[in-house]
Amino acid sequence: MLYYLSQFESVLSELRLFQYITVRTLGAAATGFLMMLWISPGWIRRLQRINFSEQKEDERVGVVRKGNKVGTPTMGGIIIIIATAVATLLWAIPTNRYMWLTLGTLVVMGGIGFLDDYWKIKRKNGLSVRGKFLAQLFWAGVVFAVLWLDAETQQRVRELMVPFYKYPVLDLGLLGGFIFLVLVLVGASNAVNLTDGLDGLAIGCTNSVIGAYLLLTYVAGHFNFSSYLQVPFVQGSGELTVFCGSLLGAGLGFLWFNCHPAKIFMGDTGSLALGGAVAMLAVLIKQELLLIIVGGVFVIEAVSVILQTSYFKYTRKRSGTGQRIFKCAPLHHHFEHVEKERAVQENRLPQLMETVIVTRFWILGIIFALIGIATLKIR
């Protein structure tokens, strides 16, 4: 909304600054960050009062979400969504359809995660895998319909862009385009969800991805830059840069309270929302496959769970006893178990591996993001 102040530059020339995406992105990031610092302490206290805290999960197949985190308040994703929405609506152009699609995805996917979190606490069982998938499928259908019915995006939503290539490599058609969108949306949201297992891990890695897409959306929305780097020009996608700024600011603010020892977890409310938002950014600027590189940490974590579960079921069916590839999955828990076993063998106390693992995964996340950005120069 502050964008419209630029129309009064004849009264005060400094108001023209509000028309620049860079200025509004910085403002959105600052707003998101400060809002998180302001509302998080009260939200944490409220969650503690109503006992909305992390519950212990099943480890029978060696796949867990949290380790030794029972009792820590969860559903922190709600305040990430609130801070991002407020900052975005304040600094972005409110008539931009791409902004609304991405913000809508953040809220809807967060809503799905909220139901999952709430039912885990109240009923001890969250949404079924099928129920969660159907909800995500429904929203993917809504998004695809909006893009398909818009003359400007109808052709784009069918096209498959591959990193290192200037032009689309394949026309997926109506059904193929929809299936591809579902894969990106469901895959990204669940990959972030699986990564959320150690203090600061998921949000730290997500911040790297958001930072990369902040730059990518700016390039895609700038005719000269997109032409120079030979990436698809998407008119109006520059407002997604403002959204990225809001989400990055809120993410950094959440990390303030989520770093070890965490005072709050984002829960499925946050992880599904963040993954869905990232997927939507990738879809709208036609950089879906680049997300595999930029979000490399999430891909590794998701693959570790798929391999662990598949191999366990296969060996149990074949020999009657399930076997595991990793000590535990997702992969970050594997490294925790390895250190514990070494400590027992060497008759010593285990090191504080959580901080070490998270820091190293952050480093990998930054490296993957930089590699993804670097691919813009390779065409």
KOLFI-354401 format. One record per residue (C-alpha): x, y, z; residue number from 0. Coordinates in nm, 3 decimals. Example, Ala and Ser with C-alpha at 12.3 -4.5 7.8 and 13.67 -1.06 7.14 Angstrom:
<nodes>
NODE    east   north      up  nr
NODE   1.230  -0.450   0.780   0
NODE   1.367  -0.106   0.714   1
</nodes>
This chain:
<nodes>
NODE    east   north      up  nr
NODE   0.000   0.000   0.000   0
NODE   0.290   0.234   0.067   1
NODE   0.361   0.217  -0.306   2
NODE   0.080   0.465  -0.368   3
NODE   0.263   0.731  -0.169   4
NODE   0.491   0.768  -0.472   5
NODE   0.200   0.934  -0.652   6
NODE   0.243   1.234  -0.424   7
NODE   0.606   1.298  -0.517   8
NODE   0.502   1.640  -0.647   9
NODE   0.426   1.730  -0.285  10
NODE   0.736   1.564  -0.138  11
NODE   0.998   1.440  -0.384  12
NODE   1.133   1.176  -0.143  13
NODE   0.806   0.984  -0.175  14
NODE   0.912   0.865  -0.519  15
NODE   1.137   0.614  -0.340  16
NODE   0.829   0.401  -0.273  17
NODE   0.800   0.315  -0.641  18
NODE   1.132   0.129  -0.639  19
NODE   1.120  -0.244  -0.579  20
NODE   1.458  -0.243  -0.404  21
NODE   1.344   0.014  -0.148  22
NODE   1.016  -0.164  -0.083  23
NODE   1.193  -0.501  -0.053  24
NODE   1.426  -0.363   0.214  25
NODE   1.129  -0.208   0.392  26
NODE   0.936  -0.536   0.376  27
NODE   1.232  -0.732   0.514  28
NODE   1.275  -0.488   0.803  29
NODE   0.901  -0.496   0.876  30
NODE   0.886  -0.876   0.876  31
NODE   1.191  -0.905   1.100  32
NODE   1.077  -0.644   1.354  33
NODE   0.725  -0.787   1.366  34
NODE   0.867  -1.128   1.454  35
NODE   1.077  -0.981   1.735  36
NODE   0.767  -0.801   1.863  37
NODE   0.502  -1.075   1.852  38
NODE   0.707  -1.392   1.910  39
NODE   0.759  -1.365   2.291  40
NODE   0.387  -1.323   2.354  41
NODE   0.299  -1.605   2.116  42
NODE   0.547  -1.838   2.286  43
NODE   0.396  -1.763   2.628  44
NODE   0.046  -1.822   2.493  45
NODE   0.139  -2.157   2.342  46
NODE   0.298  -2.261   2.671  47
NODE  -0.021  -2.170   2.862  48
NODE  -0.246  -2.375   2.636  49
NODE   0.010  -2.658   2.615  50
NODE   0.049  -2.656   2.236  51
NODE   0.385  -2.830   2.238  52
NODE   0.584  -3.085   2.038  53
NODE   0.470  -3.445   2.073  54
NODE   0.694  -3.753   2.046  55
NODE   0.675  -3.933   1.711  56
NODE   0.707  -4.293   1.597  57
NODE   1.059  -4.420   1.529  58
NODE   0.983  -4.780   1.430  59
NODE   1.126  -4.751   1.079  60
NODE   1.405  -4.516   1.182  61
NODE   1.232  -4.202   1.055  62
NODE   1.168  -3.923   1.305  63
NODE   1.082  -3.555   1.290  64
NODE   1.216  -3.432   1.623  65
NODE   1.456  -3.575   1.875  66
NODE   1.439  -3.489   2.248  67
NODE   1.219  -3.187   2.174  68
NODE   0.902  -3.292   2.352  69
NODE   0.737  -3.002   2.536  70
NODE   0.871  -2.716   2.322  71
NODE   0.589  -2.490   2.189  72
NODE   0.501  -2.555   1.826  73
NODE   0.285  -2.382   1.559  74
NODE   0.534  -2.096   1.529  75
NODE   0.453  -2.099   1.159  76
NODE   0.142  -1.895   1.237  77
NODE   0.344  -1.589   1.331  78
NODE   0.572  -1.635   1.029  79
NODE   0.262  -1.623   0.808  80
NODE   0.119  -1.321   0.991  81
NODE   0.443  -1.122   0.978  82
NODE   0.498  -1.206   0.611  83
NODE   0.141  -1.118   0.515  84
NODE   0.144  -0.784   0.696  85
NODE   0.482  -0.684   0.555  86
NODE   0.385  -0.790   0.202  87
NODE   0.050  -0.610   0.203  88
NODE   0.217  -0.299   0.341  89
NODE   0.500  -0.277   0.087  90
NODE   0.386  -0.461  -0.229  91
NODE   0.149  -0.334  -0.496  92
NODE  -0.186  -0.477  -0.377  93
NODE  -0.321  -0.533  -0.730  94
NODE  -0.042  -0.771  -0.832  95
NODE  -0.187  -1.117  -0.903  96
NODE   0.143  -1.301  -0.856  97
NODE   0.177  -1.161  -0.507  98
NODE  -0.174  -1.279  -0.417  99
NODE  -0.116  -1.628  -0.557 100
NODE   0.203  -1.668  -0.356 101
NODE   0.057  -1.518  -0.040 102
NODE  -0.252  -1.735  -0.084 103
NODE  -0.033  -2.044  -0.114 104
NODE   0.152  -1.947   0.203 105
NODE  -0.175  -1.915   0.394 106
NODE  -0.350  -2.223   0.252 107
NODE  -0.053  -2.455   0.295 108
NODE  -0.006  -2.311   0.642 109
NODE  -0.372  -2.389   0.710 110
NODE  -0.319  -2.752   0.610 111
NODE  -0.019  -2.768   0.840 112
NODE  -0.218  -2.606   1.121 113
NODE  -0.484  -2.879   1.105 114
NODE  -0.210  -3.140   1.112 115
NODE  -0.041  -2.978   1.415 116
NODE  -0.369  -2.922   1.599 117
NODE  -0.491  -3.278   1.555 118
NODE  -0.154  -3.418   1.658 119
NODE  -0.187  -3.232   1.987 120
NODE  -0.557  -3.295   2.050 121
NODE  -0.603  -3.638   1.893 122
NODE  -0.242  -3.767   1.897 123
NODE  -0.277  -3.828   1.522 124
NODE  -0.251  -3.557   1.260 125
NODE  -0.395  -3.547   0.911 126
NODE  -0.363  -3.870   0.719 127
NODE  -0.114  -3.876   0.434 128
NODE  -0.405  -3.908   0.193 129
NODE  -0.596  -3.619   0.349 130
NODE  -0.293  -3.393   0.341 131
NODE  -0.221  -3.482  -0.021 132
NODE  -0.581  -3.423  -0.130 133
NODE  -0.579  -3.079   0.032 134
NODE  -0.253  -2.991  -0.142 135
NODE  -0.389  -3.132  -0.469 136
NODE  -0.700  -2.914  -0.440 137
NODE  -0.496  -2.597  -0.394 138
NODE  -0.266  -2.694  -0.680 139
NODE  -0.578  -2.725  -0.895 140
NODE  -0.692  -2.377  -0.794 141
NODE  -0.352  -2.227  -0.876 142
NODE  -0.332  -2.409  -1.209 143
NODE  -0.683  -2.295  -1.304 144
NODE  -0.597  -1.932  -1.228 145
NODE  -0.280  -1.952  -1.437 146
NODE  -0.449  -2.143  -1.719 147
NODE  -0.741  -1.901  -1.748 148
NODE  -0.507  -1.601  -1.765 149
NODE  -0.407  -1.536  -2.127 150
NODE  -0.067  -1.407  -2.015 151
NODE   0.027  -1.722  -1.823 152
NODE  -0.169  -1.988  -2.012 153
NODE   0.119  -2.089  -2.237 154
NODE   0.386  -2.042  -1.971 155
NODE   0.226  -2.285  -1.726 156
NODE   0.253  -2.564  -1.987 157
NODE   0.620  -2.510  -2.060 158
NODE   0.913  -2.691  -1.904 159
NODE   1.222  -2.478  -1.850 160
NODE   1.555  -2.646  -1.775 161
NODE   1.857  -2.472  -1.618 162
NODE   2.129  -2.381  -1.870 163
NODE   1.877  -2.356  -2.157 164
NODE   1.741  -2.028  -2.294 165
NODE   1.409  -2.159  -2.420 166
NODE   1.147  -2.410  -2.304 167
NODE   1.253  -2.766  -2.384 168
NODE   0.906  -2.921  -2.378 169
NODE   0.537  -2.833  -2.400 170
NODE   0.380  -3.042  -2.124 171
NODE   0.023  -2.976  -2.232 172
NODE  -0.274  -2.926  -2.002 173
NODE  -0.251  -3.249  -1.801 174
NODE   0.129  -3.256  -1.795 175
NODE   0.147  -2.896  -1.678 176
NODE  -0.093  -2.969  -1.392 177
NODE   0.091  -3.284  -1.283 178
NODE   0.421  -3.098  -1.290 179
NODE   0.279  -2.816  -1.076 180
NODE   0.148  -3.072  -0.825 181
NODE   0.489  -3.240  -0.807 182
NODE   0.664  -2.908  -0.741 183
NODE   0.414  -2.787  -0.481 184
NODE   0.375  -3.115  -0.292 185
NODE   0.742  -3.207  -0.323 186
NODE   0.877  -2.874  -0.199 187
NODE   0.635  -2.840   0.093 188
NODE   0.697  -3.193   0.219 189
NODE   1.074  -3.168   0.171 190
NODE   1.087  -2.862   0.398 191
NODE   0.858  -3.045   0.639 192
NODE   1.100  -3.339   0.662 193
NODE   1.398  -3.108   0.719 194
NODE   1.236  -2.949   1.024 195
NODE   1.399  -3.167   1.289 196
NODE   1.678  -2.972   1.460 197
NODE   1.683  -2.624   1.611 198
NODE   1.713  -2.367   1.334 199
NODE   1.774  -2.622   1.058 200
NODE   1.468  -2.581   0.836 201
NODE   1.431  -2.205   0.873 202
NODE   1.802  -2.143   0.820 203
NODE   1.810  -2.348   0.499 204
NODE   1.483  -2.191   0.384 205
NODE   1.629  -1.844   0.430 206
NODE   1.908  -1.935   0.186 207
NODE   1.653  -2.049  -0.071 208
NODE   1.439  -1.738  -0.022 209
NODE   1.748  -1.520  -0.059 210
NODE   1.826  -1.688  -0.392 211
NODE   1.471  -1.649  -0.520 212
NODE   1.467  -1.288  -0.408 213
NODE   1.738  -1.227  -0.667 214
NODE   1.579  -1.459  -0.925 215
NODE   1.238  -1.289  -0.904 216
NODE   1.401  -0.947  -0.936 217
NODE   1.583  -1.059  -1.252 218
NODE   1.270  -1.221  -1.397 219
NODE   1.069  -0.903  -1.342 220
NODE   1.331  -0.670  -1.493 221
NODE   1.324  -0.667  -1.874 222
NODE   1.687  -0.562  -1.922 223
NODE   1.832  -0.804  -1.666 224
NODE   1.620  -1.098  -1.787 225
NODE   1.719  -1.027  -2.148 226
NODE   2.087  -1.004  -2.060 227
NODE   2.084  -1.326  -1.856 228
NODE   1.848  -1.493  -2.105 229
NODE   1.586  -1.605  -1.855 230
NODE   1.208  -1.577  -1.901 231
NODE   1.078  -1.224  -1.851 232
NODE   0.766  -1.233  -1.635 233
NODE   0.606  -0.891  -1.623 234
NODE   0.489  -0.807  -1.272 235
NODE   0.697  -1.074  -1.101 236
NODE   0.914  -0.802  -0.948 237
NODE   0.653  -0.774  -0.673 238
NODE   0.747  -1.128  -0.573 239
NODE   1.082  -0.978  -0.474 240
NODE   0.896  -0.773  -0.213 241
NODE   0.724  -1.091  -0.094 242
NODE   1.064  -1.263  -0.069 243
NODE   1.191  -0.971   0.136 244
NODE   0.895  -1.005   0.374 245
NODE   0.942  -1.379   0.409 246
NODE   1.318  -1.350   0.453 247
NODE   1.276  -1.088   0.725 248
NODE   1.015  -1.300   0.902 249
NODE   1.239  -1.606   0.864 250
NODE   1.536  -1.431   1.021 251
NODE   1.312  -1.309   1.302 252
NODE   1.187  -1.661   1.364 253
NODE   1.543  -1.794   1.365 254
NODE   1.611  -1.552   1.653 255
NODE   1.386  -1.771   1.870 256
NODE   1.433  -2.104   1.690 257
NODE   1.813  -2.128   1.716 258
NODE   1.953  -2.373   1.971 259
NODE   1.811  -2.411   2.230 260
NODE   1.483  -2.342   2.050 261
NODE   1.208  -2.159   2.234 262
NODE   0.954  -2.244   1.963 263
NODE   0.912  -2.469   1.659 264
NODE   0.743  -2.374   1.334 265
NODE   0.553  -2.704   1.319 266
NODE   0.386  -2.832   1.003 267
NODE   0.209  -2.496   0.997 268
NODE   0.536  -2.327   0.910 269
NODE   0.718  -2.596   0.713 270
NODE   0.431  -2.665   0.471 271
NODE   0.369  -2.291   0.431 272
NODE   0.734  -2.213   0.359 273
NODE   0.774  -2.503   0.118 274
NODE   0.455  -2.410  -0.063 275
NODE   0.559  -2.046  -0.095 276
NODE   0.901  -2.139  -0.234 277
NODE   0.736  -2.375  -0.483 278
NODE   0.497  -2.100  -0.595 279
NODE   0.784  -1.858  -0.650 280
NODE   0.960  -2.117  -0.866 281
NODE   0.646  -2.191  -1.067 282
NODE   0.562  -1.828  -1.138 283
NODE   0.907  -1.735  -1.272 284
NODE   0.957  -2.072  -1.446 285
NODE   1.255  -2.179  -1.236 286
NODE   1.104  -2.498  -1.096 287
NODE   1.391  -2.733  -1.179 288
NODE   1.642  -2.482  -1.048 289
NODE   1.477  -2.536  -0.710 290
NODE   1.638  -2.882  -0.705 291
NODE   1.978  -2.710  -0.700 292
NODE   1.894  -2.409  -0.482 293
NODE   1.710  -2.629  -0.233 294
NODE   1.967  -2.907  -0.245 295
NODE   1.958  -2.964   0.131 296
NODE   1.583  -3.029   0.119 297
NODE   1.630  -3.271  -0.171 298
NODE   1.897  -3.466   0.019 299
NODE   1.680  -3.484   0.332 300
NODE   1.374  -3.600   0.138 301
NODE   1.569  -3.862  -0.058 302
NODE   1.716  -4.001   0.265 303
NODE   1.364  -4.058   0.401 304
NODE   1.242  -4.216   0.076 305
NODE   1.541  -4.453   0.065 306
NODE   1.511  -4.540   0.435 307
NODE   1.139  -4.616   0.420 308
NODE   1.151  -4.801   0.087 309
NODE   1.446  -5.019   0.186 310
NODE   1.293  -5.098   0.526 311
NODE   0.965  -5.212   0.367 312
NODE   1.145  -5.407   0.095 313
NODE   1.371  -5.599   0.335 314
NODE   1.085  -5.665   0.577 315
NODE   0.874  -5.809   0.296 316
NODE   1.162  -6.020   0.165 317
NODE   1.322  -6.147   0.485 318
NODE   1.067  -6.069   0.754 319
NODE   1.299  -5.823   0.926 320
NODE   1.321  -5.462   0.818 321
NODE   1.670  -5.324   0.764 322
NODE   1.787  -4.964   0.740 323
NODE   2.031  -4.779   0.520 324
NODE   2.087  -4.500   0.772 325
NODE   2.096  -4.508   1.151 326
NODE   1.796  -4.279   1.135 327
NODE   1.627  -4.053   0.883 328
NODE   1.604  -3.774   0.779 329
NODE   1.979  -3.752   0.729 330
NODE   2.046  -3.497   1.005 331
NODE   1.932  -3.750   1.266 332
NODE   2.168  -4.011   1.116 333
NODE   2.466  -3.791   1.205 334
NODE   2.333  -3.750   1.560 335
NODE   2.314  -4.126   1.606 336
NODE   2.662  -4.179   1.461 337
NODE   2.810  -3.937   1.716 338
NODE   2.625  -4.104   2.004 339
NODE   2.757  -4.446   1.904 340
NODE   3.113  -4.313   1.875 341
NODE   3.086  -4.156   2.218 342
NODE   2.978  -4.489   2.370 343
NODE   3.261  -4.676   2.198 344
NODE   3.519  -4.421   2.314 345
NODE   3.370  -4.402   2.666 346
NODE   3.308  -4.027   2.655 347
NODE   3.019  -3.784   2.658 348
NODE   2.872  -3.712   2.312 349
NODE   2.959  -3.375   2.161 350
NODE   2.696  -3.108   2.108 351
NODE   2.630  -3.235   1.756 352
NODE   2.304  -3.049   1.698 353
NODE   2.469  -2.709   1.657 354
NODE   2.749  -2.859   1.447 355
NODE   2.508  -3.042   1.215 356
NODE   2.281  -2.740   1.172 357
NODE   2.573  -2.508   1.098 358
NODE   2.712  -2.746   0.838 359
NODE   2.373  -2.786   0.674 360
NODE   2.341  -2.406   0.664 361
NODE   2.677  -2.389   0.488 362
NODE   2.560  -2.646   0.235 363
NODE   2.236  -2.452   0.190 364
NODE   2.427  -2.132   0.112 365
NODE   2.656  -2.316  -0.131 366
NODE   2.359  -2.470  -0.314 367
NODE   2.190  -2.128  -0.334 368
NODE   2.504  -1.969  -0.478 369
NODE   2.540  -2.249  -0.733 370
NODE   2.180  -2.197  -0.837 371
NODE   2.235  -1.824  -0.884 372
NODE   2.556  -1.890  -1.077 373
NODE   2.366  -2.099  -1.332 374
NODE   2.208  -1.776  -1.459 375
NODE   2.535  -1.703  -1.637 376
NODE   2.542  -2.042  -1.809 377
NODE   2.315  -2.060  -2.111 378
</nodes>
